[in-house]
């Protein structure tokens, strides 16, 4: 859904065959139908990104279907505004589950995706981060913010780890984007308060983030690695 769906459609329009890994198999099949309606192709591989066995199986299945992989997009994540909280009130089980999905899930996606890229002789990895991983701008979303800070660090170290093996690793920072993840924001008060912090004074579109993901994945970004590009309307610039 949201940014993941938009990125899949964008990459398919650019000529990629797209493997969709999601715990929500129905949503993945809907995205694949949209891709095929535009003349593209791909496959659906159901998996919980926090489960290493499922991630490995999904990546290997995609690799077999396509005859190899050259791009990995790590995007799956959750934001549980109704359960996340500041540290003194945060249930440790909520903390663990958010970290499992958002951070460990990103690591597992990169781990098994990069193994496929190594077998192919190189490629590109793009991970979705967040402004909350750079700044403490989301009070009360402590597990989400911490998980995204971990993703930021992972991007940087992986870029250094694999540069000599022709694998570039970059990240994108979506700002306040019009996706189901942000439906928790109270409207109009909360929505307008966030918009006031964005220099472009509007909410981003998933397609605008997808454009940055596609650029970082393509050969035009051949000298870009270890970078985390903001697609946030200027939110993190001020």
C-alpha positions as CSV (number, residue, x, y, z in Angstrom):
1,X,0.0,0.0,0.0
2,X,1.0,3.6,0.0
3,X,4.6,4.3,-0.9
4,X,5.3,0.6,-1.6
5,X,2.5,0.3,-4.1
6,X,3.5,3.6,-5.8
7,X,7.2,2.5,-6.0
8,X,6.2,-0.9,-7.5
9,X,4.1,0.9,-10.2
10,X,6.8,3.4,-10.9
11,X,9.5,0.7,-11.3
12,X,7.2,-1.4,-13.5
13,X,6.6,1.7,-15.8
14,X,10.4,2.0,-16.1
15,X,10.6,-1.6,-17.3
16,X,11.2,-3.6,-14.2
17,X,9.6,-6.9,-13.4
18,X,8.5,-6.4,-9.8
19,X,8.4,-8.9,-7.0
20,X,6.0,-7.8,-4.3
21,X,6.7,-9.1,-0.8
22,X,4.0,-8.3,1.7
23,X,2.3,-9.9,4.7
24,X,-1.0,-8.6,3.1
25,X,-1.3,-10.9,0.1
26,X,-4.6,-9.4,-1.0
27,X,-3.0,-5.9,-1.2
28,X,0.0,-7.3,-3.1
29,X,-2.2,-9.0,-5.7
30,X,-4.2,-5.8,-6.2
31,X,-0.9,-3.9,-6.8
32,X,0.2,-6.6,-9.3
33,X,-3.1,-6.4,-11.1
34,X,-2.6,-2.6,-11.4
35,X,0.9,-3.3,-12.8
36,X,-0.4,-5.8,-15.3
37,X,-3.2,-3.4,-16.4
38,X,-0.4,-1.0,-17.5
39,X,1.4,-3.8,-19.4
40,X,4.0,-4.6,-16.7
41,X,4.6,-7.9,-15.0
42,X,5.8,-9.3,-11.7
43,X,4.9,-11.7,-8.9
44,X,3.5,-11.9,-5.4
45,X,5.5,-13.5,-2.6
46,X,3.6,-13.5,0.8
47,X,5.9,-13.0,3.7
48,X,6.2,-11.5,7.2
49,X,9.4,-9.4,7.0
50,X,10.2,-10.1,10.6
51,X,10.4,-13.9,9.9
52,X,13.7,-14.8,8.4
53,X,12.6,-18.1,7.0
54,X,9.7,-16.4,5.1
55,X,11.9,-13.5,3.8
56,X,14.5,-15.9,2.5
57,X,11.9,-18.1,0.8
58,X,10.3,-15.1,-0.8
59,X,13.6,-13.6,-2.1
60,X,14.7,-17.0,-3.5
61,X,11.3,-17.5,-5.2
62,X,11.6,-14.0,-6.8
63,X,15.1,-14.8,-7.9
64,X,14.0,-18.0,-9.5
65,X,11.0,-16.3,-11.3
66,X,13.1,-13.5,-12.7
67,X,16.4,-15.3,-13.3
68,X,18.1,-13.1,-10.8
69,X,17.6,-9.8,-9.0
70,X,19.3,-6.4,-9.5
71,X,17.2,-4.1,-7.2
72,X,16.0,-4.5,-3.6
73,X,13.5,-2.0,-2.1
74,X,13.1,-2.2,1.7
75,X,9.9,-0.5,2.5
76,X,7.6,-2.6,4.8
77,X,6.8,-1.0,8.1
78,X,4.2,-0.2,10.7
79,X,3.2,2.9,12.7
80,X,0.9,2.0,15.6
81,X,-0.1,5.4,16.9
82,X,-2.7,3.9,19.2
83,X,-0.1,1.7,20.9
84,X,3.2,3.5,20.6
85,X,3.9,6.0,23.4
86,X,6.7,7.8,25.3
87,X,9.1,5.4,27.0
88,X,7.7,5.4,30.5
89,X,4.3,4.3,29.2
90,X,5.4,2.2,26.3
91,X,4.6,-1.5,26.5
92,X,7.7,-3.5,25.9
93,X,5.8,-6.0,23.7
94,X,4.8,-3.1,21.4
95,X,8.4,-1.9,21.3
96,X,9.7,-5.4,20.4
97,X,7.1,-5.9,17.6
98,X,7.7,-2.5,16.0
99,X,11.5,-3.1,16.1
100,X,11.0,-6.6,14.7
101,X,9.0,-5.3,11.7
102,X,10.6,-1.9,11.0
103,X,14.2,-2.6,11.8
104,X,14.9,-6.3,12.0
105,X,12.6,-6.7,9.0
106,X,14.6,-4.2,7.0
107,X,17.8,-6.0,8.0
108,X,16.4,-9.3,6.9
109,X,15.2,-7.9,3.6
110,X,18.7,-6.4,3.0
111,X,20.5,-9.6,4.1
112,X,18.7,-11.9,1.8
113,X,18.2,-9.4,-1.0
114,X,21.9,-8.5,-1.0
115,X,22.8,-12.2,-1.2
116,X,20.8,-12.3,-4.4
117,X,22.6,-9.2,-5.7
118,X,26.0,-10.7,-4.9
119,X,25.0,-13.7,-7.0
120,X,24.0,-11.4,-9.8
121,X,27.2,-9.4,-9.6
122,X,25.9,-6.2,-8.1
123,X,22.8,-4.0,-7.9
124,X,21.0,-1.4,-5.9
125,X,19.3,-1.3,-2.5
126,X,16.9,1.5,-1.4
127,X,15.5,1.5,2.1
128,X,12.6,3.7,3.4
129,X,13.7,5.7,6.4
130,X,11.8,8.6,8.2
131,X,12.4,12.1,9.5
132,X,11.6,10.6,13.0
133,X,14.8,8.6,12.7
134,X,16.9,11.8,12.4
135,X,15.1,14.2,14.8
136,X,12.9,13.8,17.8
137,X,9.9,15.4,16.0
138,X,7.4,12.6,16.8
139,X,6.9,12.7,20.6
140,X,5.0,9.7,21.8
141,X,6.1,7.5,18.8
142,X,9.2,6.2,20.6
143,X,9.3,2.7,19.1
144,X,8.6,3.9,15.6
145,X,11.2,6.7,15.8
146,X,13.9,4.4,17.3
147,X,13.3,1.7,14.6
148,X,13.7,4.3,11.8
149,X,16.9,5.6,13.4
150,X,18.2,2.1,13.2
151,X,17.3,2.0,9.5
152,X,19.3,5.2,9.0
153,X,22.4,3.6,10.5
154,X,21.9,0.4,8.6
155,X,21.9,2.2,5.3
156,X,25.2,3.9,6.0
157,X,27.1,0.8,7.1
158,X,25.8,-1.4,4.3
159,X,26.9,1.1,1.8
160,X,30.4,0.8,3.1
161,X,30.2,-2.9,3.4
162,X,29.3,-3.6,-0.2
163,X,30.6,-0.8,-2.3
164,X,33.6,-2.9,-3.5
165,X,31.1,-5.5,-4.7
166,X,29.2,-3.2,-7.0
167,X,26.2,-2.8,-4.7
168,X,24.9,0.7,-3.9
169,X,22.8,1.2,-0.7
170,X,20.8,4.3,-0.3
171,X,17.7,5.5,1.6
172,X,14.7,7.8,1.0
173,X,13.0,9.9,3.8
174,X,9.4,10.4,3.1
175,X,7.9,13.3,4.9
176,X,4.2,13.7,5.8
177,X,2.8,11.6,2.9
178,X,-0.8,10.9,1.9
179,X,-0.8,7.2,2.7
180,X,-2.9,4.9,5.0
181,X,0.0,5.0,7.6
182,X,-0.8,8.7,8.3
183,X,-4.6,8.2,8.6
184,X,-4.2,8.4,12.4
185,X,-3.6,12.2,12.2
186,X,-6.5,14.0,13.6
187,X,-8.1,16.3,11.0
188,X,-8.3,19.2,10.5
189,X,-6.3,20.3,13.6
190,X,-3.5,17.8,13.5
191,X,-3.2,17.8,9.8
192,X,-2.9,21.6,9.6
193,X,-0.4,21.7,12.4
194,X,1.9,19.3,10.5
195,X,1.4,21.2,7.2
196,X,2.5,24.4,8.9
197,X,6.0,22.8,9.6
198,X,6.5,21.9,5.9
199,X,8.1,24.7,3.7
200,X,6.1,23.5,0.7
201,X,2.9,23.8,2.8
202,X,1.3,20.6,1.5
203,X,1.2,16.9,2.1
204,X,3.4,14.7,-0.2
205,X,2.1,12.1,-2.6
206,X,3.3,8.5,-2.6
207,X,4.2,8.9,-6.3
208,X,6.6,11.8,-5.4
209,X,8.5,9.5,-3.0
210,X,8.4,6.7,-5.6
211,X,10.2,8.9,-8.1
212,X,13.1,9.3,-5.7
213,X,13.2,5.6,-5.0
214,X,13.3,4.8,-8.7
215,X,16.1,7.3,-9.3
216,X,18.2,5.9,-6.5
217,X,17.7,2.4,-7.9
218,X,18.7,3.2,-11.5
219,X,22.0,3.6,-13.2
220,X,21.6,7.4,-13.4
221,X,22.5,7.3,-9.6
222,X,25.6,5.2,-10.3
223,X,27.8,7.5,-8.1
224,X,25.3,7.7,-5.2
225,X,25.7,5.3,-2.2
226,X,25.3,5.8,1.5
227,X,23.0,8.7,0.9
228,X,19.6,9.3,2.5
229,X,17.5,11.6,0.3
230,X,14.6,13.5,1.7
231,X,11.3,13.7,-0.2
232,X,9.6,15.7,2.5
233,X,8.7,19.1,1.2
234,X,11.6,20.6,3.1
235,X,10.5,19.4,6.6
236,X,13.9,18.2,7.6
237,X,15.6,21.3,6.2
238,X,14.3,23.7,8.8
